[in-house]
Amino acid sequence: GYTFEAATIAKFVMSDVYQEFDQSRSRERKMAMLDAAGLIVDKIKKGVDPVKLASALASSAHRKRIQVWMRDEAPQRAVAALGVSGSFRPAASGTTMIGVVTQNAGANKLDYYLRREIDIQIRLREDGSASAAVKVTLRNSAPASGLTREVMGPANVPDGEVLYRAGRNVSFLNVYLPAAAARAEWSEAGKPVGTEIQAAPDALIVSRFIDVAPGGSAETTLTFELPAGSWDEGRVRLLVPRQPAAAADALTVRIFPPEGLTAGGSDQFEVSKMMNRDILVETHIGRPWTDRLKQLVWR
C-alpha cells in the first residue's frame, strides 16, 4: 500500500515505519521493512541502467550511505582500500584527523531528528605544535509529543521509565583525535566536566554523554594540545571524516597561524560547509607577500 520514491524512501525506513507500526506491531513493521528492501532490490535487478546504477552506487559510497563488510580478511582489506568499509582510516602522513561520532544511548528512534554542528579551531605555534578546540552542538528537532513510544520512548525495557525519558535525545558523543594529542578536556559554559578517554589504534577517543530535550540543543567543547611536528611551515592538512546520519553536519574549520605568518594569505583561514562526505581541509602557511617581496628585493 505504499509508493516509494527517491525523495521518500529514506524517511519511511528511518522514521515513518515506526509511526505506522508501534511496539505492539513490531512483527508487521519488520515484514514491511523486508518488503521495502525486496522491492528495491527487485527494481534494481529488473532493468536499471547499469551506468546510472554505477554512478548512484559511487555517489552513495562517497557519502558513506553504502558500507561493506566481508567476513574474510583478504576481501575486507580490498573493501577498505576502496574506501567503503565505513572505518575512520588513519590519516595520511602530514595530515591531522579529527572525527565526531554520536551513538544513541536513549533506547529510542530519535537519531532521525538529531542535527549536529561541528566547529573546529586550531591555533598553530612556531615550533610546529598547536592548541585546538572542537565545539559540538547537538540539536534535537523532535517534537515534544505526537510520536509513538517506539520513536520517542521511554524504552519498553525493565526500569525503562526510570532510565529513559520520552522525547529526549541521549547521545554518547565521541571525538577521535590523533594518538599524540594531550591534555584533552571537556567543558560546558566554560566549566570543566567529566572526561572519558580511551586509546585506540592510531587514535585517542574522548567521550561523554549528552542529553538534549525535544526542540532543544546542547553545546560542549573539547580542548586539547597537539605536539611539535603536527604541522610544517608550508601547509596544514586536516581530515574530518563523516559519520553517516540522516542529515548532513554543519562544519566550520578555523585555522590561526603563528604571529607573523598567514594562513591561506590572511590572518585566519576559515571554511564552512554542509558535510555530507569526508572533508579534507588544506591551507598554506607562510609569510605575508609584502615580507616575501622585501626579502627578494634585499637579496
GUKOLDO-302716 format. One record per residue: residue in three letters; z, x, y of N, C-alpha, C in turn. Coordinates in pm, whole numbers, plus 32768, in hexadecimal, padded with zeros to 4 digits. Layout:
BEGIN
ALAZXYZXYZXY/...
***
This chain:
BEGIN
GLY8000804F7F8680008000800080008052807F/TYR7FF280D580757FF4812B80EB7F6C816D80FE/THR7F49818681797ED181D281987EFE825781D4/PHE7ED382C581987EFB834A81C77E8983898215/GLU7EAB83C182877E4D840A82D97E8D848F8301/ALA7E3B84E983317E6F856D83567EE0856283BD/ALA7ED5850084167F3884F384827FB984B08455/THR7FBA847283DE802F842483B5807184528335/ILE802B849D82E1806284BE825E80E185118268/ALA80E6857182C4815D85C882CF81D7857682F5/LYS81C7851A8353823784C7837F8268846F830C/PHE8209843F82BB823083E8824C8286843381E8/VAL825684A781BA829D84ED814E831C8531817E/MET8329854D820083A18590823284078531826F/SER83DC84B782908439845E82D6842D83CC82AA/ASP83B6839382BA83A7830382A483CC82D88217/VAL83AE832B81B483C78303812A845C82EB8111/TYR84B18332815C8542831F814C857282A18193/GLN8524827281F3854181F382348514817E81DB/GLU84A1818F819C846B8124814984BD811080C9/PHE84EC817F809185368178801285BE81BC8025/ASP8628816D803386AC81A7804886E481DB7FC4/GLN876482027FC5879F82417F50879F81E77ED5/SER87A481657EEA87A581087E79871B81007E36/ARG86B581367E78862C81307E4385F381BE7E35/SER8648821D7E11861C82A87E0C85AE82BE7DA5/ARG85B282757D34854982867CD084C282577D08/GLU84C381E77D50844781B77D8D8413821B7DF3/ARG846E82577E3E844682BA7EA2840183317E60/LYS843C83627DF5840283D57DB0837883B37D77/MET836A83397D4482E883107D10828183057D80/ALA82AD82D57DF6825382CD7E69822583587E93/MET828183B97E90825D84427EB581FA847C7E4F/LEU821284617DD081B684917D69812C84527D7A/ASP812B83D07D9880AB838C7DAE806083C97E24/ALA80A883E47E90806A841E7F07802F84A87EE5/ALA807D84FA7E9D804C857F7E787FD085737E1F/GLY7FD485157DC07F6285037D677EE584D97DB0/LEU7EF4847E7E117E8184507E5F7E4384C37EAE/ILE7E9885177EE77E6585877F367E1885E97EDE/VAL7E52860B7E6B7E0F86687E107D8C862D7DDD/ASP7D8D85AD7DBA7D12856D7D8C7CA6856F7DF8/LYS7CCF85577E747C7085597EE37C2F85E37EEF/ILE7C80864D7EDF7C4C86D47EE97BEA86F17E77/LYS7C0F86C37E007BBE86E27D897B3B86947D83/LYS7B3186277DCE7ABC85CD7DBF7A5785D87E30/GLY7A4D864C7E6D79DE86577ECA79FC868A7F54/VAL7A6D86CD7F687A84870B7FEA7A2787837FF8/ASP79EC8791806D79948803808879E288848071/PRO79B688DD80167A0389567FF77A1589B2806F/VAL79B489B580C879C28A09813F7A3189D28199/LYS7A31894E81AD7A99890F81FE7B22891D81BB/LEU7B23891181357BA1892080ED7BD989AC80FD/ALA7B838A1280EF7BB08A9C80FD7BE78AB48189/SER7BA38A7C81ED7BD08A8C82787C578A49828D/ALA7C6789D082547CE6898982637D5889D1821C/LEU7D3C8A0481A37DA28A4E815A7DCB8ACD81A5/ALA7D698B1481DC7D868B8E82267DDB8B7082A1/SER7DB88B0582E97E048ADE83607E938AB8833A/SER7EA28A6C82CE7F288A4382A47F7A8AB98275/ALA7F3B8B17822E7F838B8F82017FAD8BE38278/HIS7F558BED82DD7F748C3B83557FEF8C02839C/ARG7FFF8B7E839680718B3C83D680E88B2E8377/LYS80DB8B6582FE81428B608297815B8AD28264/ARG80F68A7B827380FF89F5823980EB89FB81A2/ILE80A38A618177808D8A7680E880CF8AFA80C1/GLN81248AF6805B81648B6E802781578B6D7F8F/VAL814F8BE37F5681328BEF7EC7819A8C487E84/TRP81C88C1C7E0E82248C6C7DBE81EB8C797D32/MET81EB8CF37CFE81BE8D0E7C7682348D417C23/ARG823A8D167BA682A98D3F7B5182A48DD47B31/ASP822B8E097B1B821C8E957AF582138EEE7B71/GLU82488F657B6482548FBE7BD781CD8FEC7C0E/ALA8170900E7BB680F190447BE580A48FE17C3C/PRO808F8F647C0D80498F057C65809B8EE17CE1/GLN81208EE77CD581718ECA7D4C815F8F367DB6/ARG814D8FB17D8A8132901D7DEB80AD90047E32/ALA804B8FD07DE87FC98FAF7E257FD98F3E7E8A/VAL802B8EDB7E6680468E6B7EC180878E9F7F41/ALA80E78EFA7F33812A8F337FA980C78F817FFF/ALA806D8FCB7FBE8009901780097FAD8FBD8059/LEU7F978F4480277F438EE3806E7F8E8E9E80DF/GLY80138EB180E380638E75814F80848DE4813A/VAL80818DB380BC809F8D2780A4811B8D16804B/SER816E8D7E804381E88D747FF182598D2E803D/GLY824B8D2380C282B38CE2811183258D3C8138/SER83258DB7810783968E118122838A8E5081AC/PHE83FC8E7C81E083FD8ECD825A83E78F5E822E/ARG836B8F898235834E9011820983829075826F/PRO83B090ED824083DD9153829F837091738304/ALA83979186837F833691A483E782F6922D83CD/ALA827B923D83FC823792BC83EF827F93268441/SER826493A2842282A49411846A828D94038501/GLY82F69417854E82EC940C85DE82F5937E8613/THR8314931F85BA831E929285E283AA925E85C4/THR83E492178622846691D786118451914685E6/MET849C911985838491908D8557851090428577/ILE85028FCD85B485718F7285CC85448EE7859F/GLY85878EAF853B85608E2D850585D28DC9850A/VAL85B28D4B852686168CE1852F85FC8C7A84C1/VAL86658C5A8474865B8BFB840686CD8B97840F/THR86B28B1783FB871B8AB283F087128A708368/GLN87868A51832F878E8A0B82B087E6898F82C2/ASN87BA8921828A880688A58295888A88B3824A/ALA88F7889E8290897C88A5825289C4881F825A/GLY897B87B5828189B787328292899886CF8225/ALA895186FA81BC892F86A4814B88EB86238178/ASN888C863081D6884085BC820787AE85E38215/LYS875F8590825886D085AA826886AC85B982FC/LEU870785F1834A86F185F983DA86A386748406/ASP867A86C883A88629873C83CD85AC87128418/TYR8575869F83F484FA866F8433850D865E84CA/TYR8587864484F585A38629858285D886A485CC/LEU85DF871785878613879085C685A887D58618/ARG85CB87FA86938572884886EA85BA88C88711/ARG85718938870E85AF89BA8724856D8A038799/GLU85C08A4287EA85918A99885685CE8B238840/ILE85798B8A884585A58C13882C85828C6888A6/ASP85E78CA788DE85D48CFC895586088D878933/ILE85AD8DE9892F85D28E72890C85C38ECC8986/GLN862E8F1589A6862B8F758A13864D900089DD/ILE85FA90628A00861190EB89D5861091458A4F/ARG867D91918A61868991EE8AD18683927D8A9A/LEU861892C28ABE860093488A8A864C93B28AD8/ARG8671941E8A9286B294908AD28659950B8AC1/GLU866F956E8B17861A95E58B17862196328A94/ASP8694962C8A4D86A1967889D1866196348959/GLY861C95C5897085DA957F8902862F951588C0/SER86AC950388F08701949888BE86EB941A8911/ALA872E93AF88EE871E93318938879492D6891D/SER87AE927F897C880B9210896787B791918963/ALA87E191328911878F90BA88FF87E6903F88F5/ALA87AB8FCE891487EF8F4C8908878B8EE588D6/VAL87B78E96887687658E28884287B18DA7885D/LYS877B8D5688B787B98CD388D4876C8C698888/VAL87B68C1B883787798BB187E787B18B2C8816/THR87578AD18838877F8A4A885E874A89E887F5/LEU87A5899D87B9877F89388756878F88AE8793/ARG8727885C8787872A87D487BD87188770874A/ASN876E870E8747876886A586E28729862A8723/SER86A886148707866285A587478671852186FB/ALA86C5851F869386DA84A586458725843C8697/PRO870483BC8686874F835286CA87DB8345868E/ALA8836830B86DB88C082FA86AD88CC828D8644/SER88698235863C886C81C985DA87DD81A085B8/GLY87CF81488553874C8115852F870B815E84BC/LEU874881CB848C87128213841A876681F2839F/THR872A81FD8329877481E082AF87DC824D8295/ARG883D822C824288A3828E821F8866830781D9/GLU87FB82F0818F87B6835E814C878A83C781B1/VAL8762839B8229873183F6829087A3842E82E4/MET87F783D9831988598404837B88E4841D8341/GLY88FA83FD82BF897C8415828489E083A982AE/PRO8A6083BA82898A95842D823E8A66842C81AE/ALA8A5F84A281728A2B84B080EB8A8084618088/ASN8A3C842680288A8083D77FC28AAE84337F51/VAL8B1084867F6F8B4984E57F108BE184DC7F19/PRO8C2A85107EB88CBD850E7EC28CEC854B7F45/ASP8D4485027F8B8D7B852D800C8D1085378079/GLY8C9C84F980608C31850080C38C5884C8814B/GLU8CA6845C814B8CD0841F81C98D26847F821B/VAL8D6E84D781D48DC5853782198D7885B48243/LEU8D2185E381EA8CDA866082038C6886518266/TYR8C2585DE82658BAC85CD82B58BB785568312/ARG8B77856183868B7984F483E78AEA84C38400/ALA8ADC844184088A58840484158A1184358493/GLY899284578483893E847A84F5894D85088528/ARG89AD855284F589C385D985288971863E84D9/ASN892E8695852388DE86FE84E48935877B84D9/VAL89608797846089B0880F8446895488788409/SER894288E7844E88E6894F8420893289D1840A/PHE890B8A1883A1893A8AA0838C88D18AFA83CA/LEU88F28B34843C88938B83848C889B8C168463/ASN88288C50844488208CDD841E87BD8D248479/VAL87E58D9984AA87898DEE84F687788E7284AA/TYR86FB8E90848886DA8F0C844286C28F7A84AA/LEU870B8FE9849B8700905A84F686D990D884A9/PRO86AA914084F1869191BF84AC871291F1846A/ALA8703923583F88778926283AD87D192BF83FF/ALA87969305846187E4936584B2882A93248528/ALA881D92A1853A885E925D85AA88F7926A859F/ALA89399270861389CA928386138A0A9228867C/ARG8A8E9215866F8AE091C986CF8AA9913B86E4/ALA8A8190FC86768A4E9073867F8AC290138695/GLU8AB28FB986F68B1E8F5C87178AE68EDA874F/TRP8B168E6887198AF18DE5874E8B498DC187C4/SER8B148D72881F8B668D3D888D8B328CB388B5/GLU8B8B8C6188E78B698BDF89208BAD8BD389A7/ALA8B5F8BAD8A0B8B948BA18A948BDA8C228ABD/GLY8BA38C948A928BD98D158AB98C548D418A6B/LYS8C818CF38A0A8CF98D1689BE8CD38D36892E/PRO8D0A8DA488F58CEB8DC9886B8D158D5D8808/VAL8CC68D4A87A08CE68CEC87358CD58D3586B0/GLY8D008CF586448CFD8D3385C18C728D608599/THR8C6B8DD6855A8BEC8E1085348BEF8E3784A0/GLU8B8A8E0E84578B7C8E3383CA8B048E8F83BD/ILE8B178F04837F8AAE8F6883758A998F8E82E3/GLN8A1B8F8F82B989F78FB882328985901D8238/ALA898C908181E1892190E481D888BE90B7816F/ALA883E90BE819187D2909D8134877191138132/PRO8718911A80D086B6918680D08667918A8153/ASP867291F7819A8624920E8215864B91B08287/ALA86BF9170828086E5911382EC877B90FE82EE/LEU87AA90D18362883490A68373882E90128398/ILE88798FBD835088758F2D836888F98F0283A7/VAL88F18ECA841F89678E9E846989638E068471/SER89D08DC4844789CA8D3384328A428CEB846C/ARG8A2F8C6984828A9C8C1084A68A6E8B7F849A/PHE8ACD8B2184948AAF8A93848C8AA58A578518/ILE8A4389FD852A8A3089B785AA8A2D8921858D/ASP8A7B88D485D78A85884385C58A5387FE8644/VAL89EB87AB863789AE876C86AD89AE86D4869B/ALA89E4868E86FD89EB85FC86FA896085BF8711/PRO894A854186E888C98500870188A685018795/GLY882D852A87B68801852F8841883A85A48890/GLY888985F9884F88C986678895888986ED8876/SER88C6875688AB889587DD8894890B883D8890/ALA88F488B08855895A891A884E8914899F8866/GLU895789F488B1891E8A7688D5897E8AE588AC/THR894A8B4A886B899C8BBB8841894C8C3B8856/THR89918CAA8872894F8D28889189838D978837/LEU89298DE487FF894C8E5887AF89248ED687FA/THR89858F2E881589688FAD88558979901E87EF/PHE892C908887FF893490F887A388F5917387E2/GLU890891E687A188D3926487D1886E929B876D/LEU880392D887A287A1931E875087AD93B3876C/PRO87AB9409870587C494988718874F94E18759/ALA876A955F877F86FF95B387B5868E95BE874F/GLY861495BC878385A095BF872B85679535870F/SER85A794CD874785769445873184F3942B877A/TRP84D7947B87E0845994708826843294F9885B/ASP83B4950E88708381958C88A7833F9570892C/GLU834C95CE8989830695BA8A08827195B189EA/GLY823895478A1181AB952D89F48197949D89C9/ARG81F09469897081DF93DE8948825C93A98903/VAL82679325890482CF92DE88B9828992728867/ARG82AD926887E782739201878F82E691B08753/LEU82E0912B8764834690D1872F8302906786DA/LEU832D905C865B82FA8FF4860283628F8585F8/VAL83388F098613838E8E948605834F8E3B859B/PRO837F8E43851D83458DF084B483718D5F84C2/ARG831C8D04849683388C7584A583718C3A8425/GLN83D78BE9843484048B9583C683B88B1183CE/PRO83748AE78364832C8A688369838B89F58387/ALA8364899E83E083B7892C8407835C88BA8433/ALA839888468445834987D2846C830787E684F4/ALA834C882D854D8317884385D4831488D885F3/ALA82B78901864782AE898D8671832689B286C8/ASP83538A2E86BD83C08A5E8711838B8A84879B/ALA83E08A74880083C08AA5888683F88B338890/LEU83A08B95889A83C88C22889A83B18C618923/THR84168CAA895284098CFB89CB843C8D8789AC/VAL83EE8DEC89CF84178E7789BD84108EBD8A44/ARG847C8F028A6884808F508AE384A68FDF8AC0/ILE845A903E8AF4847690CB8ADC848791108B63/PHE84FA91528B74851A91978BF18515922E8BD9/PRO84C092768C2184B493078C0E852793518C51/PRO853B93D18C2E859F94228C75857A94308D09/GLU85DB94518D5985C194628DE8855894CE8DFE/GLY84F994B08E53848F950F8E72841394FD8E1D/LEU841B94A78DB683A8948D8D61837E93FB8D6F/THR830993DC8D3C82D893528D4082B993258CB1/ALA82BD92A28C9D829692658C1E821D920E8C38/GLY81AC92338BFF813191E98C1A810791F18CAB/GLY812E925D8CF0810892718D7B816392318DE0/SER81D391F48DB5822E91B48E1382BF91D28DED/ASP831A91A18E4083A891BB8E2A83DF916F8DB2/GLN8395910D8D8183C390BC8D0F834890848CC8/PHE834A908D8C4582DE90528BF683118FD18BB8/GLU82C48F668BC282F18EE58B8D827D8E9B8B4C/VAL829A8E5C8ADB82388E068A9982808D8A8A68/SER82458D158A7F827D8C968A53820F8C468A0F/LYS822D8C0F899981CA8BBF8953820E8B6988EA/MET81C68B0288BE81F48AB3884D81D08AFF87CF/MET82308B0F877882228B6A870782088B1B8687/ASN818A8B19865B81698AD885DC81358B3C8576/ARG814B8BBC858F81278C278533817A8CA28556/ASP81718D0A850581B38D88852881798DBB85AC/ILE81D28DF285FF81A78E24868281C48EBA868A/LEU81608F0886AF81718F9786C981628FAE875F/VAL81CE8FDB879D81CE8FF6882D81C4908D8841/GLU816690B688928153914588AA813A915C893E/THR817D91C08976816691E28A02817392798A13/HIS813192AC8A778134933B8A9381A1935B8AF9/ILE81E693C88AE0824F93F78B39822094788B79/GLY8226947F8BFE81F894F78C43822794F98CD2/ARG81F595598D1B821B95658DA781BC95148DFF/PRO81ED94E78E738195949C8ECE811994EE8EEF/TRP80A994A78F03802B94ED8F1B803195468F95/THR808695258FF98092957A907080CD9601904B/ASP813196008FF0816D967E8FC5810896D28F78/ARG80BC96908F1F805896DA8ED37FED97158F2F/LEU7FC896CA8F967F6496FA8FF47F999775903E/LYS80189770906A805497E190B28054985E905A/GLN8075984C8FD8807698BD8F7C7FEC98FA8F6E/LEU7F8698A38F627EFD98D48F557ED299228FD2/VAL7EF498ED90497ED0992F90C67F1599B590D1/TRP7F9499B790AA7FE29A3590B37FA59A9F9058/ARG7F7C9A738FDF7F3E9AD38F857EBA9B088FBD/
***
